[in-house]
């Protein structure tokens, strides 16, 4: 998906983990995943560089769909769909 498509997705759960260090954002994402249904989209905001690699790898390992990452000023947003 391109940046505009990602920014216009309907998000069912937003996890704001900006300001927390690894593994905080990943742990917050794991917890929040239990709060959405299969097929729904979660958005993870993080300022930790490691999250950019860790969340997509974890999502794919667990069978979820990594949709993409949008870089913002000082943080980035990761989108994934629960399977």
N, CA, C and O atoms as a Maestro MAE file, in Angstrom:
{
 s_m_m2io_version
 :::
 2.0.0
}

f_m_ct {
 s_m_title
 :::
 protein
 m_atom[332] {
  # First column is atom index #
  i_m_mmod_type
  r_m_x_coord
  r_m_y_coord
  r_m_z_coord
  i_m_residue_number
  s_m_chain_name
  s_m_pdb_residue_name
  s_m_pdb_atom_name
  i_m_atomic_number
  :::
  1 25 0.846 -1.183 0.000 1 A "UNK " " N  " 7
  2 3 0.000 0.000 0.000 1 A "UNK " " CA " 6
  3 2 0.890 1.245 0.000 1 A "UNK " " C  " 6
  4 15 1.974 1.254 0.583 1 A "UNK " " O  " 8
  5 25 0.408 2.286 -0.662 2 A "UNK " " N  " 7
  6 3 1.193 3.519 -0.652 2 A "UNK " " CA " 6
  7 2 0.836 4.367 0.584 2 A "UNK " " C  " 6
  8 15 -0.087 4.035 1.329 2 A "UNK " " O  " 8
  9 25 1.567 5.442 0.784 3 A "UNK " " N  " 7
  10 3 1.405 6.283 1.972 3 A "UNK " " CA " 6
  11 2 -0.021 6.844 2.116 3 A "UNK " " C  " 6
  12 15 -0.569 6.865 3.218 3 A "UNK " " O  " 8
  13 25 -0.615 7.294 1.007 4 A "UNK " " N  " 7
  14 3 -1.966 7.851 1.067 4 A "UNK " " CA " 6
  15 2 -2.987 6.781 1.436 4 A "UNK " " C  " 6
  16 15 -3.897 7.034 2.226 4 A "UNK " " O  " 8
  17 25 -2.839 5.590 0.869 5 A "UNK " " N  " 7
  18 3 -3.763 4.500 1.188 5 A "UNK " " CA " 6
  19 2 -3.667 4.132 2.660 5 A "UNK " " C  " 6
  20 15 -4.686 3.896 3.310 5 A "UNK " " O  " 8
  21 25 -2.454 4.081 3.189 6 A "UNK " " N  " 7
  22 3 -2.274 3.758 4.599 6 A "UNK " " CA " 6
  23 2 -2.919 4.815 5.490 6 A "UNK " " C  " 6
  24 15 -3.605 4.481 6.455 6 A "UNK " " O  " 8
  25 25 -2.702 6.081 5.170 7 A "UNK " " N  " 7
  26 3 -3.247 7.171 5.984 7 A "UNK " " CA " 6
  27 2 -4.775 7.212 5.954 7 A "UNK " " C  " 6
  28 15 -5.395 7.761 6.864 7 A "UNK " " O  " 8
  29 25 -5.386 6.638 4.920 8 A "UNK " " N  " 7
  30 3 -6.848 6.660 4.797 8 A "UNK " " CA " 6
  31 2 -7.524 5.357 5.219 8 A "UNK " " C  " 6
  32 15 -8.728 5.191 5.024 8 A "UNK " " O  " 8
  33 25 -6.761 4.440 5.792 9 A "UNK " " N  " 7
  34 3 -7.343 3.186 6.257 9 A "UNK " " CA " 6
  35 2 -8.296 3.423 7.421 9 A "UNK " " C  " 6
  36 15 -8.106 4.346 8.214 9 A "UNK " " O  " 8
  37 25 -9.317 2.588 7.516 10 A "UNK " " N  " 7
  38 3 -10.179 2.608 8.705 10 A "UNK " " CA " 6
  39 2 -9.443 1.824 9.788 10 A "UNK " " C  " 6
  40 15 -9.216 0.623 9.642 10 A "UNK " " O  " 8
  41 25 -9.075 2.494 10.864 11 A "UNK " " N  " 7
  42 3 -8.314 1.886 11.949 11 A "UNK " " CA " 6
  43 2 -9.269 1.543 13.090 11 A "UNK " " C  " 6
  44 15 -10.080 2.370 13.507 11 A "UNK " " O  " 8
  45 25 -9.159 0.314 13.584 12 A "UNK " " N  " 7
  46 3 -10.034 -0.157 14.651 12 A "UNK " " CA " 6
  47 2 -9.388 -0.038 16.026 12 A "UNK " " C  " 6
  48 15 -10.085 0.011 17.040 12 A "UNK " " O  " 8
  49 25 -8.058 0.007 16.063 13 A "UNK " " N  " 7
  50 3 -7.340 0.149 17.327 13 A "UNK " " CA " 6
  51 2 -6.074 0.944 17.080 13 A "UNK " " C  " 6
  52 15 -5.316 0.656 16.153 13 A "UNK " " O  " 8
  53 25 -5.848 1.953 17.922 14 A "UNK " " N  " 7
  54 3 -4.657 2.790 17.819 14 A "UNK " " CA " 6
  55 2 -3.828 2.609 19.089 14 A "UNK " " C  " 6
  56 15 -4.331 2.772 20.200 14 A "UNK " " O  " 8
  57 25 -2.555 2.272 18.910 15 A "UNK " " N  " 7
  58 3 -1.635 2.086 20.024 15 A "UNK " " CA " 6
  59 2 -0.585 3.188 19.935 15 A "UNK " " C  " 6
  60 15 0.209 3.226 18.995 15 A "UNK " " O  " 8
  61 25 -0.587 4.073 20.908 16 A "UNK " " N  " 7
  62 3 0.394 5.161 20.917 16 A "UNK " " CA " 6
  63 2 1.508 4.804 21.890 16 A "UNK " " C  " 6
  64 15 1.377 4.988 23.100 16 A "UNK " " O  " 8
  65 25 2.610 4.290 21.342 17 A "UNK " " N  " 7
  66 3 3.751 3.875 22.157 17 A "UNK " " CA " 6
  67 2 4.935 4.818 21.968 17 A "UNK " " C  " 6
  68 15 6.077 4.448 22.240 17 A "UNK " " O  " 8
  69 25 4.662 6.029 21.506 18 A "UNK " " N  " 7
  70 3 5.741 7.007 21.339 18 A "UNK " " CA " 6
  71 2 6.347 7.314 22.694 18 A "UNK " " C  " 6
  72 15 5.635 7.457 23.687 18 A "UNK " " O  " 8
  73 25 7.661 7.414 22.726 19 A "UNK " " N  " 7
  74 3 8.347 7.736 23.967 19 A "UNK " " CA " 6
  75 2 8.717 6.513 24.790 19 A "UNK " " C  " 6
  76 15 9.384 6.651 25.816 19 A "UNK " " O  " 8
  77 25 8.308 5.324 24.374 20 A "UNK " " N  " 7
  78 3 8.706 4.107 25.076 20 A "UNK " " CA " 6
  79 2 9.763 3.382 24.268 20 A "UNK " " C  " 6
  80 15 9.744 3.395 23.037 20 A "UNK " " O  " 8
  81 25 10.691 2.745 24.981 21 A "UNK " " N  " 7
  82 3 11.781 2.033 24.325 21 A "UNK " " CA " 6
  83 2 11.405 0.569 24.102 21 A "UNK " " C  " 6
  84 15 10.511 0.035 24.759 21 A "UNK " " O  " 8
  85 25 12.089 -0.050 23.185 22 A "UNK " " N  " 7
  86 3 11.906 -1.461 22.881 22 A "UNK " " CA " 6
  87 2 12.162 -2.279 24.145 22 A "UNK " " C  " 6
  88 15 13.158 -2.018 24.820 22 A "UNK " " O  " 8
  89 25 11.345 -3.226 24.496 23 A "UNK " " N  " 7
  90 3 10.272 -3.841 23.728 23 A "UNK " " CA " 6
  91 2 8.882 -3.269 24.022 23 A "UNK " " C  " 6
  92 15 7.876 -3.893 23.682 23 A "UNK " " O  " 8
  93 25 8.815 -2.101 24.641 24 A "UNK " " N  " 7
  94 3 7.530 -1.511 25.020 24 A "UNK " " CA " 6
  95 2 6.504 -1.426 23.900 24 A "UNK " " C  " 6
  96 15 5.376 -1.881 24.088 24 A "UNK " " O  " 8
  97 25 6.844 -0.864 22.740 25 A "UNK " " N  " 7
  98 3 5.860 -0.771 21.662 25 A "UNK " " CA " 6
  99 2 5.359 -2.137 21.179 25 A "UNK " " C  " 6
  100 15 4.176 -2.294 20.876 25 A "UNK " " O  " 8
  101 25 6.254 -3.114 21.110 26 A "UNK " " N  " 7
  102 3 5.843 -4.453 20.675 26 A "UNK " " CA " 6
  103 2 4.918 -5.095 21.699 26 A "UNK " " C  " 6
  104 15 3.925 -5.720 21.330 26 A "UNK " " O  " 8
  105 25 5.232 -4.948 22.970 27 A "UNK " " N  " 7
  106 3 4.370 -5.501 24.020 27 A "UNK " " CA " 6
  107 2 2.995 -4.835 24.005 27 A "UNK " " C  " 6
  108 15 1.977 -5.505 24.184 27 A "UNK " " O  " 8
  109 25 2.965 -3.533 23.794 28 A "UNK " " N  " 7
  110 3 1.686 -2.817 23.725 28 A "UNK " " CA " 6
  111 2 0.870 -3.298 22.519 28 A "UNK " " C  " 6
  112 15 -0.350 -3.436 22.609 28 A "UNK " " O  " 8
  113 25 1.539 -3.551 21.405 29 A "UNK " " N  " 7
  114 3 0.849 -4.049 20.208 29 A "UNK " " CA " 6
  115 2 0.284 -5.446 20.452 29 A "UNK " " C  " 6
  116 15 -0.845 -5.737 20.058 29 A "UNK " " O  " 8
  117 25 1.060 -6.304 21.095 30 A "UNK " " N  " 7
  118 3 0.586 -7.658 21.397 30 A "UNK " " CA " 6
  119 2 -0.657 -7.611 22.271 30 A "UNK " " C  " 6
  120 15 -1.620 -8.338 22.027 30 A "UNK " " O  " 8
  121 25 -0.638 -6.767 23.277 31 A "UNK " " N  " 7
  122 3 -1.790 -6.644 24.179 31 A "UNK " " CA " 6
  123 2 -3.011 -6.112 23.427 31 A "UNK " " C  " 6
  124 15 -4.112 -6.640 23.584 31 A "UNK " " O  " 8
  125 25 -2.826 -5.088 22.623 32 A "UNK " " N  " 7
  126 3 -3.937 -4.459 21.905 32 A "UNK " " CA " 6
  127 2 -4.531 -5.371 20.845 32 A "UNK " " C  " 6
  128 15 -5.708 -5.241 20.507 32 A "UNK " " O  " 8
  129 25 -3.741 -6.287 20.320 33 A "UNK " " N  " 7
  130 3 -4.235 -7.196 19.286 33 A "UNK " " CA " 6
  131 2 -5.409 -8.029 19.801 33 A "UNK " " C  " 6
  132 15 -6.301 -8.394 19.035 33 A "UNK " " O  " 8
  133 25 -5.403 -8.324 21.085 34 A "UNK " " N  " 7
  134 3 -6.496 -9.077 21.689 34 A "UNK " " CA " 6
  135 2 -7.799 -8.295 21.773 34 A "UNK " " C  " 6
  136 15 -8.848 -8.868 22.069 34 A "UNK " " O  " 8
  137 25 -7.743 -7.004 21.518 35 A "UNK " " N  " 7
  138 3 -8.923 -6.142 21.626 35 A "UNK " " CA " 6
  139 2 -9.615 -5.897 20.287 35 A "UNK " " C  " 6
  140 15 -10.626 -5.197 20.229 35 A "UNK " " O  " 8
  141 25 -9.064 -6.482 19.192 36 A "UNK " " N  " 7
  142 3 -9.700 -6.311 17.891 36 A "UNK " " CA " 6
  143 2 -10.039 -7.673 17.289 36 A "UNK " " C  " 6
  144 15 -9.503 -8.701 17.703 36 A "UNK " " O  " 8
  145 25 -10.916 -7.660 16.329 37 A "UNK " " N  " 7
  146 3 -11.359 -8.879 15.669 37 A "UNK " " CA " 6
  147 2 -10.528 -9.170 14.426 37 A "UNK " " C  " 6
  148 15 -9.834 -8.300 13.900 37 A "UNK " " O  " 8
  149 25 -10.616 -10.392 13.979 38 A "UNK " " N  " 7
  150 3 -9.954 -10.799 12.743 38 A "UNK " " CA " 6
  151 2 -10.417 -9.910 11.592 38 A "UNK " " C  " 6
  152 15 -11.609 -9.638 11.448 38 A "UNK " " O  " 8
  153 25 -9.468 -9.459 10.775 39 A "UNK " " N  " 7
  154 3 -9.781 -8.592 9.643 39 A "UNK " " CA " 6
  155 2 -9.741 -7.112 9.969 39 A "UNK " " C  " 6
  156 15 -9.830 -6.278 9.067 39 A "UNK " " O  " 8
  157 25 -9.608 -6.769 11.248 40 A "UNK " " N  " 7
  158 3 -9.550 -5.356 11.630 40 A "UNK " " CA " 6
  159 2 -8.108 -4.853 11.616 40 A "UNK " " C  " 6
  160 15 -7.161 -5.633 11.719 40 A "UNK " " O  " 8
  161 25 -7.964 -3.542 11.487 41 A "UNK " " N  " 7
  162 3 -6.657 -2.906 11.340 41 A "UNK " " CA " 6
  163 2 -6.237 -2.228 12.640 41 A "UNK " " C  " 6
  164 15 -7.037 -1.570 13.306 41 A "UNK " " O  " 8
  165 25 -4.961 -2.405 12.982 42 A "UNK " " N  " 7
  166 3 -4.373 -1.749 14.141 42 A "UNK " " CA " 6
  167 2 -3.265 -0.826 13.660 42 A "UNK " " C  " 6
  168 15 -2.544 -1.139 12.713 42 A "UNK " " O  " 8
  169 25 -3.143 0.305 14.319 43 A "UNK " " N  " 7
  170 3 -2.135 1.321 14.017 43 A "UNK " " CA " 6
  171 2 -1.240 1.451 15.246 43 A "UNK " " C  " 6
  172 15 -1.735 1.664 16.353 43 A "UNK " " O  " 8
  173 25 0.074 1.323 15.057 44 A "UNK " " N  " 7
  174 3 1.020 1.445 16.158 44 A "UNK " " CA " 6
  175 2 1.914 2.648 15.906 44 A "UNK " " C  " 6
  176 15 2.622 2.695 14.900 44 A "UNK " " O  " 8
  177 25 1.888 3.619 16.809 45 A "UNK " " N  " 7
  178 3 2.743 4.799 16.717 45 A "UNK " " CA " 6
  179 2 3.939 4.588 17.628 45 A "UNK " " C  " 6
  180 15 3.777 4.238 18.797 45 A "UNK " " O  " 8
  181 25 5.131 4.798 17.105 46 A "UNK " " N  " 7
  182 3 6.336 4.586 17.898 46 A "UNK " " CA " 6
  183 2 7.448 5.532 17.453 46 A "UNK " " C  " 6
  184 15 7.560 5.895 16.282 46 A "UNK " " O  " 8
  185 25 8.255 5.910 18.421 47 A "UNK " " N  " 7
  186 3 9.444 6.713 18.121 47 A "UNK " " CA " 6
  187 2 10.711 5.875 18.282 47 A "UNK " " C  " 6
  188 15 11.816 6.378 18.083 47 A "UNK " " O  " 8
  189 25 10.554 4.599 18.642 48 A "UNK " " N  " 7
  190 3 11.681 3.700 18.819 48 A "UNK " " CA " 6
  191 2 12.034 3.034 17.491 48 A "UNK " " C  " 6
  192 15 11.194 2.363 16.890 48 A "UNK " " O  " 8
  193 25 13.249 3.214 17.041 49 A "UNK " " N  " 7
  194 3 13.679 2.706 15.738 49 A "UNK " " CA " 6
  195 2 13.542 1.186 15.623 49 A "UNK " " C  " 6
  196 15 13.226 0.682 14.545 49 A "UNK " " O  " 8
  197 25 13.769 0.456 16.697 50 A "UNK " " N  " 7
  198 3 13.676 -0.998 16.664 50 A "UNK " " CA " 6
  199 2 12.281 -1.499 16.335 50 A "UNK " " C  " 6
  200 15 12.128 -2.572 15.752 50 A "UNK " " O  " 8
  201 25 11.274 -0.742 16.697 51 A "UNK " " N  " 7
  202 3 9.895 -1.140 16.441 51 A "UNK " " CA " 6
  203 2 9.623 -1.240 14.951 51 A "UNK " " C  " 6
  204 15 8.820 -2.066 14.518 51 A "UNK " " O  " 8
  205 25 10.269 -0.426 14.183 52 A "UNK " " N  " 7
  206 3 10.087 -0.414 12.723 52 A "UNK " " CA " 6
  207 2 10.404 -1.788 12.130 52 A "UNK " " C  " 6
  208 15 9.771 -2.207 11.161 52 A "UNK " " O  " 8
  209 25 11.383 -2.489 12.710 53 A "UNK " " N  " 7
  210 3 11.731 -3.842 12.251 53 A "UNK " " CA " 6
  211 2 10.944 -4.916 12.994 53 A "UNK " " C  " 6
  212 15 10.465 -5.877 12.392 53 A "UNK " " O  " 8
  213 25 10.816 -4.743 14.305 54 A "UNK " " N  " 7
  214 3 10.252 -5.792 15.155 54 A "UNK " " CA " 6
  215 2 8.778 -6.068 14.909 54 A "UNK " " C  " 6
  216 15 8.384 -7.230 14.811 54 A "UNK " " O  " 8
  217 25 7.962 -5.041 14.807 55 A "UNK " " N  " 7
  218 3 6.518 -5.257 14.649 55 A "UNK " " CA " 6
  219 2 6.186 -5.953 13.325 55 A "UNK " " C  " 6
  220 15 5.416 -6.913 13.339 55 A "UNK " " O  " 8
  221 25 6.723 -5.520 12.194 56 A "UNK " " N  " 7
  222 3 6.421 -6.251 10.951 56 A "UNK " " CA " 6
  223 2 6.854 -7.720 10.994 56 A "UNK " " C  " 6
  224 15 6.124 -8.599 10.534 56 A "UNK " " O  " 8
  225 25 8.044 -7.984 11.548 57 A "UNK " " N  " 7
  226 3 8.518 -9.370 11.656 57 A "UNK " " CA " 6
  227 2 7.600 -10.193 12.538 57 A "UNK " " C  " 6
  228 15 7.234 -11.314 12.184 57 A "UNK " " O  " 8
  229 25 7.222 -9.642 13.692 58 A "UNK " " N  " 7
  230 3 6.335 -10.334 14.615 58 A "UNK " " CA " 6
  231 2 4.973 -10.579 13.974 58 A "UNK " " C  " 6
  232 15 4.427 -11.677 14.084 58 A "UNK " " O  " 8
  233 25 4.425 -9.579 13.314 59 A "UNK " " N  " 7
  234 3 3.110 -9.718 12.684 59 A "UNK " " CA " 6
  235 2 3.125 -10.844 11.653 59 A "UNK " " C  " 6
  236 15 2.229 -11.687 11.638 59 A "UNK " " O  " 8
  237 25 4.125 -10.858 10.806 60 A "UNK " " N  " 7
  238 3 4.199 -11.890 9.771 60 A "UNK " " CA " 6
  239 2 4.442 -13.266 10.379 60 A "UNK " " C  " 6
  240 15 3.896 -14.259 9.898 60 A "UNK " " O  " 8
  241 25 5.246 -13.334 11.417 61 A "UNK " " N  " 7
  242 3 5.522 -14.609 12.093 61 A "UNK " " CA " 6
  243 2 4.247 -15.199 12.680 61 A "UNK " " C  " 6
  244 15 4.055 -16.415 12.674 61 A "UNK " " O  " 8
  245 25 3.379 -14.333 13.186 62 A "UNK " " N  " 7
  246 3 2.135 -14.779 13.809 62 A "UNK " " CA " 6
  247 2 0.992 -14.936 12.813 62 A "UNK " " C  " 6
  248 15 -0.114 -15.328 13.188 62 A "UNK " " O  " 8
  249 25 1.257 -14.630 11.539 63 A "UNK " " N  " 7
  250 3 0.240 -14.818 10.510 63 A "UNK " " CA " 6
  251 2 -0.642 -13.624 10.250 63 A "UNK " " C  " 6
  252 15 -1.638 -13.735 9.534 63 A "UNK " " O  " 8
  253 25 -0.297 -12.478 10.819 64 A "UNK " " N  " 7
  254 3 -1.050 -11.252 10.574 64 A "UNK " " CA " 6
  255 2 -0.476 -10.555 9.344 64 A "UNK " " C  " 6
  256 15 0.616 -10.898 8.892 64 A "UNK " " O  " 8
  257 25 -1.191 -9.598 8.809 65 A "UNK " " N  " 7
  258 3 -0.757 -8.923 7.594 65 A "UNK " " CA " 6
  259 2 -0.155 -7.555 7.924 65 A "UNK " " C  " 6
  260 15 -0.840 -6.665 8.427 65 A "UNK " " O  " 8
  261 25 1.127 -7.407 7.632 66 A "UNK " " N  " 7
  262 3 1.794 -6.111 7.761 66 A "UNK " " CA " 6
  263 2 1.402 -5.298 6.534 66 A "UNK " " C  " 6
  264 15 1.657 -5.715 5.404 66 A "UNK " " O  " 8
  265 25 0.783 -4.136 6.751 67 A "UNK " " N  " 7
  266 3 0.292 -3.317 5.643 67 A "UNK " " CA " 6
  267 2 1.269 -2.249 5.188 67 A "UNK " " C  " 6
  268 15 1.264 -1.863 4.019 67 A "UNK " " O  " 8
  269 25 2.112 -1.763 6.103 68 A "UNK " " N  " 7
  270 3 3.074 -0.743 5.742 68 A "UNK " " CA " 6
  271 2 3.381 0.203 6.889 68 A "UNK " " C  " 6
  272 15 2.778 0.127 7.960 68 A "UNK " " O  " 8
  273 25 4.324 1.091 6.644 69 A "UNK " " N  " 7
  274 3 4.773 2.065 7.642 69 A "UNK " " CA " 6
  275 2 4.772 3.451 7.018 69 A "UNK " " C  " 6
  276 15 5.190 3.635 5.875 69 A "UNK " " O  " 8
  277 25 4.295 4.422 7.787 70 A "UNK " " N  " 7
  278 3 4.308 5.821 7.376 70 A "UNK " " CA " 6
  279 2 5.246 6.571 8.317 70 A "UNK " " C  " 6
  280 15 5.085 6.516 9.536 70 A "UNK " " O  " 8
  281 25 6.220 7.267 7.749 71 A "UNK " " N  " 7
  282 3 7.135 8.067 8.563 71 A "UNK " " CA " 6
  283 2 6.546 9.451 8.785 71 A "UNK " " C  " 6
  284 15 6.117 10.126 7.849 71 A "UNK " " O  " 8
  285 25 6.539 9.848 10.031 72 A "UNK " " N  " 7
  286 3 6.071 11.172 10.424 72 A "UNK " " CA " 6
  287 2 7.266 11.928 11.010 72 A "UNK " " C  " 6
  288 15 8.373 11.392 11.067 72 A "UNK " " O  " 8
  289 25 7.050 13.136 11.432 73 A "UNK " " N  " 7
  290 3 8.118 13.928 12.027 73 A "UNK " " CA " 6
  291 2 8.378 13.446 13.463 73 A "UNK " " C  " 6
  292 15 7.584 13.724 14.362 73 A "UNK " " O  " 8
  293 25 9.477 12.732 13.675 74 A "UNK " " N  " 7
  294 3 9.847 12.280 15.011 74 A "UNK " " CA " 6
  295 2 9.288 10.925 15.410 74 A "UNK " " C  " 6
  296 15 9.602 10.435 16.495 74 A "UNK " " O  " 8
  297 25 8.479 10.311 14.580 75 A "UNK " " N  " 7
  298 3 7.937 8.988 14.879 75 A "UNK " " CA " 6
  299 2 7.447 8.346 13.585 75 A "UNK " " C  " 6
  300 15 7.484 8.967 12.523 75 A "UNK " " O  " 8
  301 25 7.001 7.132 13.680 76 A "UNK " " N  " 7
  302 3 6.430 6.462 12.524 76 A "UNK " " CA " 6
  303 2 5.207 5.665 12.944 76 A "UNK " " C  " 6
  304 15 5.032 5.350 14.121 76 A "UNK " " O  " 8
  305 25 4.370 5.347 11.983 77 A "UNK " " N  " 7
  306 3 3.131 4.621 12.220 77 A "UNK " " CA " 6
  307 2 3.152 3.332 11.422 77 A "UNK " " C  " 6
  308 15 3.362 3.339 10.209 77 A "UNK " " O  " 8
  309 25 2.931 2.228 12.115 78 A "UNK " " N  " 7
  310 3 2.915 0.905 11.499 78 A "UNK " " CA " 6
  311 2 1.459 0.434 11.444 78 A "UNK " " C  " 6
  312 15 0.721 0.552 12.423 78 A "UNK " " O  " 8
  313 25 1.059 -0.099 10.293 79 A "UNK " " N  " 7
  314 3 -0.293 -0.604 10.118 79 A "UNK " " CA " 6
  315 2 -0.249 -2.112 9.927 79 A "UNK " " C  " 6
  316 15 0.574 -2.624 9.168 79 A "UNK " " O  " 8
  317 25 -1.128 -2.816 10.609 80 A "UNK " " N  " 7
  318 3 -1.234 -4.263 10.435 80 A "UNK " " CA " 6
  319 2 -2.686 -4.702 10.546 80 A "UNK " " C  " 6
  320 15 -3.501 -4.057 11.207 80 A "UNK " " O  " 8
  321 25 -2.988 -5.804 9.890 81 A "UNK " " N  " 7
  322 3 -4.344 -6.365 9.914 81 A "UNK " " CA " 6
  323 2 -4.309 -7.702 10.628 81 A "UNK " " C  " 6
  324 15 -3.492 -8.567 10.312 81 A "UNK " " O  " 8
  325 25 -5.194 -7.863 11.586 82 A "UNK " " N  " 7
  326 3 -5.267 -9.114 12.332 82 A "UNK " " CA " 6
  327 2 -5.900 -10.205 11.466 82 A "UNK " " C  " 6
  328 15 -6.909 -9.977 10.798 82 A "UNK " " O  " 8
  329 25 -5.298 -11.378 11.488 83 A "UNK " " N  " 7
  330 3 -5.839 -12.535 10.739 83 A "UNK " " CA " 6
  331 2 -6.614 -13.423 11.660 83 A "UNK " " C  " 6
  332 15 -7.147 -14.445 11.229 83 A "UNK " " O  " 8
  :::
 }
 m_bond[331] {
  # First column is bond index #
  i_m_from
  i_m_to
  i_m_order
  :::
  1 1 2 1
  2 2 3 1
  3 3 4 2
  4 3 5 1
  5 5 6 1
  6 6 7 1
  7 7 8 2
  8 7 9 1
  9 9 10 1
  10 10 11 1
  11 11 12 2
  12 11 13 1
  13 13 14 1
  14 14 15 1
  15 15 16 2
  16 15 17 1
  17 17 18 1
  18 18 19 1
  19 19 20 2
  20 19 21 1
  21 21 22 1
  22 22 23 1
  23 23 24 2
  24 23 25 1
  25 25 26 1
  26 26 27 1
  27 27 28 2
  28 27 29 1
  29 29 30 1
  30 30 31 1
  31 31 32 2
  32 31 33 1
  33 33 34 1
  34 34 35 1
  35 35 36 2
  36 35 37 1
  37 37 38 1
  38 38 39 1
  39 39 40 2
  40 39 41 1
  41 41 42 1
  42 42 43 1
  43 43 44 2
  44 43 45 1
  45 45 46 1
  46 46 47 1
  47 47 48 2
  48 47 49 1
  49 49 50 1
  50 50 51 1
  51 51 52 2
  52 51 53 1
  53 53 54 1
  54 54 55 1
  55 55 56 2
  56 55 57 1
  57 57 58 1
  58 58 59 1
  59 59 60 2
  60 59 61 1
  61 61 62 1
  62 62 63 1
  63 63 64 2
  64 63 65 1
  65 65 66 1
  66 66 67 1
  67 67 68 2
  68 67 69 1
  69 69 70 1
  70 70 71 1
  71 71 72 2
  72 71 73 1
  73 73 74 1
  74 74 75 1
  75 75 76 2
  76 75 77 1
  77 77 78 1
  78 78 79 1
  79 79 80 2
  80 79 81 1
  81 81 82 1
  82 82 83 1
  83 83 84 2
  84 83 85 1
  85 85 86 1
  86 86 87 1
  87 87 88 2
  88 87 89 1
  89 89 90 1
  90 90 91 1
  91 91 92 2
  92 91 93 1
  93 93 94 1
  94 94 95 1
  95 95 96 2
  96 95 97 1
  97 97 98 1
  98 98 99 1
  99 99 100 2
  100 99 101 1
  101 101 102 1
  102 102 103 1
  103 103 104 2
  104 103 105 1
  105 105 106 1
  106 106 107 1
  107 107 108 2
  108 107 109 1
  109 109 110 1
  110 110 111 1
  111 111 112 2
  112 111 113 1
  113 113 114 1
  114 114 115 1
  115 115 116 2
  116 115 117 1
  117 117 118 1
  118 118 119 1
  119 119 120 2
  120 119 121 1
  121 121 122 1
  122 122 123 1
  123 123 124 2
  124 123 125 1
  125 125 126 1
  126 126 127 1
  127 127 128 2
  128 127 129 1
  129 129 130 1
  130 130 131 1
  131 131 132 2
  132 131 133 1
  133 133 134 1
  134 134 135 1
  135 135 136 2
  136 135 137 1
  137 137 138 1
  138 138 139 1
  139 139 140 2
  140 139 141 1
  141 141 142 1
  142 142 143 1
  143 143 144 2
  144 143 145 1
  145 145 146 1
  146 146 147 1
  147 147 148 2
  148 147 149 1
  149 149 150 1
  150 150 151 1
  151 151 152 2
  152 151 153 1
  153 153 154 1
  154 154 155 1
  155 155 156 2
  156 155 157 1
  157 157 158 1
  158 158 159 1
  159 159 160 2
  160 159 161 1
  161 161 162 1
  162 162 163 1
  163 163 164 2
  164 163 165 1
  165 165 166 1
  166 166 167 1
  167 167 168 2
  168 167 169 1
  169 169 170 1
  170 170 171 1
  171 171 172 2
  172 171 173 1
  173 173 174 1
  174 174 175 1
  175 175 176 2
  176 175 177 1
  177 177 178 1
  178 178 179 1
  179 179 180 2
  180 179 181 1
  181 181 182 1
  182 182 183 1
  183 183 184 2
  184 183 185 1
  185 185 186 1
  186 186 187 1
  187 187 188 2
  188 187 189 1
  189 189 190 1
  190 190 191 1
  191 191 192 2
  192 191 193 1
  193 193 194 1
  194 194 195 1
  195 195 196 2
  196 195 197 1
  197 197 198 1
  198 198 199 1
  199 199 200 2
  200 199 201 1
  201 201 202 1
  202 202 203 1
  203 203 204 2
  204 203 205 1
  205 205 206 1
  206 206 207 1
  207 207 208 2
  208 207 209 1
  209 209 210 1
  210 210 211 1
  211 211 212 2
  212 211 213 1
  213 213 214 1
  214 214 215 1
  215 215 216 2
  216 215 217 1
  217 217 218 1
  218 218 219 1
  219 219 220 2
  220 219 221 1
  221 221 222 1
  222 222 223 1
  223 223 224 2
  224 223 225 1
  225 225 226 1
  226 226 227 1
  227 227 228 2
  228 227 229 1
  229 229 230 1
  230 230 231 1
  231 231 232 2
  232 231 233 1
  233 233 234 1
  234 234 235 1
  235 235 236 2
  236 235 237 1
  237 237 238 1
  238 238 239 1
  239 239 240 2
  240 239 241 1
  241 241 242 1
  242 242 243 1
  243 243 244 2
  244 243 245 1
  245 245 246 1
  246 246 247 1
  247 247 248 2
  248 247 249 1
  249 249 250 1
  250 250 251 1
  251 251 252 2
  252 251 253 1
  253 253 254 1
  254 254 255 1
  255 255 256 2
  256 255 257 1
  257 257 258 1
  258 258 259 1
  259 259 260 2
  260 259 261 1
  261 261 262 1
  262 262 263 1
  263 263 264 2
  264 263 265 1
  265 265 266 1
  266 266 267 1
  267 267 268 2
  268 267 269 1
  269 269 270 1
  270 270 271 1
  271 271 272 2
  272 271 273 1
  273 273 274 1
  274 274 275 1
  275 275 276 2
  276 275 277 1
  277 277 278 1
  278 278 279 1
  279 279 280 2
  280 279 281 1
  281 281 282 1
  282 282 283 1
  283 283 284 2
  284 283 285 1
  285 285 286 1
  286 286 287 1
  287 287 288 2
  288 287 289 1
  289 289 290 1
  290 290 291 1
  291 291 292 2
  292 291 293 1
  293 293 294 1
  294 294 295 1
  295 295 296 2
  296 295 297 1
  297 297 298 1
  298 298 299 1
  299 299 300 2
  300 299 301 1
  301 301 302 1
  302 302 303 1
  303 303 304 2
  304 303 305 1
  305 305 306 1
  306 306 307 1
  307 307 308 2
  308 307 309 1
  309 309 310 1
  310 310 311 1
  311 311 312 2
  312 311 313 1
  313 313 314 1
  314 314 315 1
  315 315 316 2
  316 315 317 1
  317 317 318 1
  318 318 319 1
  319 319 320 2
  320 319 321 1
  321 321 322 1
  322 322 323 1
  323 323 324 2
  324 323 325 1
  325 325 326 1
  326 326 327 1
  327 327 328 2
  328 327 329 1
  329 329 330 1
  330 330 331 1
  331 331 332 2
  :::
 }
}
